[in-house]
């Protein structure tokens, strides 16, 4: 029972901390906006939660190489492989089964199906090293002490209960997205769809702010919802159609650019 509570606690902590990191990563490096990342509405990313709980599970496996450093390297290697496998399986399930991309490494060197790549696999290695040398020897014992307190178990239970409610809501949303993706023979990028909705809010605020104030009484607070990232002004169906039009336009532009580049390379040297 104690091991189960520890795993649940690590799942909650990993999910929340992973969510915080992804929010900052999108704000500083990718989308340049405050966008709620991931599959769920609340502030947690299960991939990181399963990853942290999985790292704890690996430490319970008896590995004996005959030396301390040999044991450490073996554990770190298994932890890294486990994290990469969890990421790959999760990505594959969503892409193949639900027609949804939660993340996309297609532009990263050495990627496999846009799901895993050497760069982020290296980051999992760093996480494994930190867990083995810092968290496991110094933090797990403290967590184990807390598991003997009934209030601790109650607290973790409440969070997991909220998580399950959120999961039900998100599965319902995903079913709608999957239906649209299947009908249009496409795979929907969660992040790009969120960015599309966010950008549409920005465009409305910039181009028609006064008209909206006059019509709706809104005092200029025309902005996207952070937690409910798929909430749009004209409904999800309209947002999906806008997203598809943007993706089709980007695909056409990319094809035209590639054709122009190929034509330029095929021209005789003297004509260039």
ABEGO torsion letter per residue (X at the ends): XAAAAAAAAAAAAAAAAAAAAAAAAAAAABAGBBBBBEABABBBBAAAAAAAAAAAAAAABBBBAGBAAAAAAAAAAAAAAAAAAAAAAAAAAAAAAAGBBABBAAABBGBBGGABBAAAAAAAAAAAAAAAAAAAAAAAAAAAAAAABAAAAAAAAAAAAAAAAAAAAAAAAAAAAAAAAAAAGBBBBAAAAAAAAAAAAAAAAAAAAAAAAAAAGBBGBBBBBAABAABBAAEAAAAAAAAAAAAAAAAAAAAAAAAAAAAAAABBAAAX
